[in-house]
Every structure is written in structure tokens, then in C-alpha cells.
Amino acid sequence: MNKELSPLAQRLEFLAAGRALHGWAKSIGLPKISIENVMKGNGLSYESLAHLHRVENVRTDWLLEGRGSPFSVNACLCDESAHELLDELLVERWEVDVITDENRVAIVLSQPAQVQVKDGKDSAGHQKYRDINYRLVEIVCGALGARTIARATAFGIHRVLQIGSDMMKELEKGKLGSYFLFASPSALIPHAVQYAHAGKLFEKLEKGEQTASTPEEKALLSSYRSMTADKRKAVSQVVLSMAELGGQRLR
């Protein structure tokens, strides 16, 4: 990353992920003038910010201020919240991928989408347009349990995929964007291994046996489960506040 660039320009380079900046901008329908303005030290228009959020699943507060994680995730504190969120999302035609590292589970919803952008003018001075195809993405992670998986199963799970624990943490923390998940040469989801023990995993979730993956997580989970309802509520409020500082959308 070029440290001589403004922070916003550096973050755009991060989003481009090795792709030539102007070529990347053209491929996603971002006006050339937007890139040129940023390179001159200026900001992005509201329209450009909204467009980047849509096609790259990038968080606008991270893009503008560098606050929190780069990409949007829905981190759920309990199975009920995850189920409610999934119920709201599944009114659309999503492709549902369940991702696991054998300890934790996340759900990645995606669907092909298209947006029309301005593309100069013809010889008569009329505005031209072109279509930009992209992958719309929603990530649901956190305390996913039996009800959430049952809702995903009823809708139709496309794949159950296994990834490493380090990559799972990156996904949960909002470090993986649409490009890395689906479109890069080594895209995570197209190249992930089909998980061979999905039935056992879902049985484990039905029994409420989803486990923490580190000794620290296990100790925290054990402590949380031993608390009274009032103390759990207080801890949840603290977690929500910390997550907001880190840029996650908690439910």
C-alpha cells in the first residue's frame, strides 16, 4: 500500500486488492472522476460511497474514517437473533452457503445483482448507460444454533463448506469482502472444500453443543452460562458497545 497516498486513497487500493485502480473502478462502475478526485486528496460523493458499499460489501465508516473492520457482517449474540435476521433476509432469492471450521458456523448469503451506471454520451449528446454485474452478499455469524440452521435448511442450503480456523476468524471479523469471497483468482467460497460431516454438525447444533474454539472463548462461555439473567443482560450490553467501536453490526 502506497503510504504517500491519502488514507482514503490507501483504503481504495486495499479494496482493489491488487487490481489496477482505474481498471478496478471501471469494472465496478465507479466513475473515473471519483478516483481522480481521491488521488488529489478529495473525498467521495454519497453516490460513490453507496455504490462501493453495494458492490464490494464495504463499510462506509471504515472507508471514510478507517474505523472498525472493512466489510459488513451481521454478528448475532444468540440463535434467536440470528434466526430472526435470517427470516428477514430470506424473503429474497439468495444462494445459501454454510461455512464451518468444525467449531463455529457462519452463513454466507449471495445472489447475482446488476446496477446501471452512466457511461458517457453518444454522438448526439444523449446519456449512455451500461450494466454492472456484481455479487450481493450478506454474512451472518456469531451464536448460530438449531433454529437458524433449520431456517436455512427449510429455505435450501446450497453448500456446506469447510475452511480453516484462521480464515473463519477473518470472515467473522469482517476482513473478507465480496471480491475475496467470490471473484478473486483464489476466491474462498468457490475453492473451499465440501464439508463431509454436515449431518453431525447440524445434530451438534440441535443439541446446543456448538463449542468455543480457544481456551479463552471456552472460559468466557462457561462464565457467561453460570451468570444470572441480570448479569447476562449487563454483559451483553458491554459486548454490544465494544462491537460498535469495532464496527460490527450486532443483533
N, C-alpha and C positions, 0 to 999 in steps of 0.2 A: 504494500500500500504506500502511495507517494505521500510522505509527510509534509511536503511543500504545499499540498492542496489544502483547501479549507476543510473543516470537519465534515461538512455536508458532502463535499465532493469525494472525500475519502469513503464515506458511507455508501455513496453511489457506486464507487469502484468495488466495494465489498459486495454489493448486490449483483454487480455484473459478473462476479465470480470467475475472473479470468477472460471473459469475453471482451472484445474491443468495445470501449464505452459507447461510441457513436453507433456501432453496429448493433449492440445490445439495445440501445434506446430505440432505434428504428424497428427492431424485431418485435418490441413490445408496444410500439405505438406512442412512445414518448417524443414530443416534438424536439427537433434538433435545437431550437432556440432555448429550450429548457436546460439542456446540457450546457450550452454555451454560457447561459446566464450563471449557472452554478460555478462553472470554471472561472468566471470573472469575479466570484465572491458573492454573488447574489443568491437569493432563495428560490424556492419552487412555488408555483402557483397552487391554489387549493385544488384545481382540476388535476394538476400533475401529481400532487400528493395522493389524491383519491384514486387516481389511475394506478399508481405504483402499489398502493395497498391492495387493490383488486387483483392485479395480475401477478404480483410477487408475494402476496400474503405478508407484506412487511408492515410493521407498526409505525404509524406516522410520528409518534412521540420519540421513538428511537431514531428515526430518520432525521428529525429536526433537532433533537437535543442529545442524542446518544444515550437516552435513559432506558434502562432495562434491557431486555433481550430484543434481537432484531425482528423476530417473526411472531405472529399471533398464535397463541394456543389457548385452549379452554381448560384450565386446571380445576378439577372438581374435588371438593373436600369430602364428599360422600357419594355412595352409589345412587341415592335418591336424586341428588342434584344432577349427576351425570345422566341418569335416565330421563329426567325432565328436559334437559338440554337436547339430548338425542331425539326425544319425541318432537321437540320444536323444529329441529333441523330436518328430520326425515319426511317432511311434507314435500320435499323436492326429490328429484331423481338423482340420488348420489350413488357412487360406487363405494362400497364399504370394505375397508381393509382393517383387519385386526392385527396389531403389531405386538409382539411379546419378546421379552428376553428370558422367558420362563419364570420370572419373578413378578414382573409388572406387566400391565396391559395398557395399550393405548388404541384408540380408534382414529383412523385417518379417513375422512370423507373427501371424495373428489368427484368432479364432473367436468366434462369439456364445456367451455364457455367461449363466447365471442363478443367483442365490442367493436364498434365502428369508430374510426378516428379520421380526422381531416388529413388530406394528402395532397395539398397544393391546389392549384386551379388549372382548368383546361384552357385551350387557346381562346375560348370565348369569355374567359374570366369567371366561369362557374366553378363553385367549390367542388372538389373531388373528395371521395372518401375511400377508405379501404378497411377490410375486416382484419382484426387481430384475434387469432385463436390462442387461448391460454387454458390453464387448468385451475379451476376454482377449488380451494382447499379449506377444510375445517379440521382442526386437530382437537380431539377430546382425550384428556389424560387425567391422572390422579387416582382417586379411590373408586375405580370401576369395579363393579361386582355383578352379582347374578342378574339383577333387574336390567342393568344396562346391556349386558351381553344377550339377554333374552330379547330385548327390543331390537338389537342389531340383527339377531338371528331371524326374528319374525320378518324384518324388512328384507333380509337377504345379504349374507356376508359373501363378498367376492373371494377374498383370500384370507388365510391366517398365516402370517409371516413371522419368521424368527430373525431377530437381529441381536448384536452383541450388547452387553450391558452399558458400555460407554456410549454407544450410538443411541441407545434408549434414553440415556440421561440428556444427550444433546437434543433429542426430539422433545422431551418433556420441558426442557428449559427454553424452548423457542429459539434454538440455534440453527434449525434446519428449515430452509424456505422451500417454496414450490419447485424452484429450479433443481435444487439438490435432491428433493424427494422424487421428482418425476422426469425431469428433462435433461439433466447433465449426462455426459457420457458414462458416468459411473453411478447413475441415479439409484437411490437407496431402494425404493419400492420395486421397480422392475427387476432389480438384481438380487433381492432378498430371497432367502431360502424358504420354501413352503414348510410350515411347522407340522411335524408328523404326529404330534400328540394333542391336537386341538380338543378332542373329546375329554381327555383327562384334565386339561387346563380349565375347561368350562365347568367340569364337575367340581374342581377345586374352588372355583369362584362361587358356585352354588352353595357350597358348604361354608363359605366365608373364610376360606383358608389362604387367600392371597397374602403373600408374605412380603415383609420389607427385605431389601437386598443387602443391606450393610448392617454391621453390629450397631451403629448409631441409630439407624432407622428402626431396628428391632427394639432398642431400648426406649426410644420415643413412643413407638406404637404401644408397647407394653404399659408404659407410664400413662399414656392417654386413656387406654382402656380401663385402667384402675381408678380413674377420676370420677367424681360425681358429675351429674349433668351440668350443674352451675359452673364447675371448673372447666369442663369441656367447652362450654359456650365461651368462657373468657379466653381460653387458649385459641379457639377458632378465630376470635376477633383479632388477636395478636397476629396470627398467621395471615389473615386477610390483609392487615395493614402492611406486613412485611412483603407480601406478594405484590401489593400495589406499588411499593417502592421499587420492586424488581421488575415491574412491567407485565406481570402475568394477569390474565383475566380469571379470577377465581369465582367459583359458584358454590 
